Amino acid sequence: MLTRRKFIQTIGGAVTLTAAPMLLESCATGLATYRGKFDGKMITIPHSEAAALAAPNGVMLVRAPNFPIAIALRRLEGKGLIALSTVCTHKGCEVRLLPDALECPCHGSAYALDGAVVEGPATQPLQRFAVTENSEAIIIQVKA
Ligand code: FES
């Protein structure tokens, strides 16, 4: 027999499981994320979707559903935009974006804001993508 308590526990668990991925993602990153489209050569981000980059050192994630990795897009104070792969060069975990670095949760590698390794075990810098902007959008070139 299904008691009221059992019913609420079951429904509560189902709701929790359904909502968990969205909550985990937003809690895990806390970053503005653009889910644009990769057209085979580039990802174009309208400025209207990139408010997080308006401030110096502003940062956002770019996750195109048809592109296999997330890209960290950041406006470096006095140096313009930089687009870096979030794939750690050690063993491929996704790095976390911190205000002053990128950090790998798997084995502790750390990268400077320009992608250079500042702490191993990684030895290679993060992959860097060419990025340009015009009056309408920011364009990340992901294929040569
Ligand atoms: S996968 Fe990043 S430090 Fe090992």
Boltz pocket constraint, residues with backbone or C-beta under 6 A from the ligand:
constraints:
  - pocket:
      binder: B
      contacts: [[A, 88], [A, 89], [A, 90], [A, 91], [A, 92], [A, 93], [A, 104], [A, 105], [A, 106], [A, 107], [A, 108], [A, 109], [A, 120], [A, 121], [A, 122]]
      max_distance: 6.0
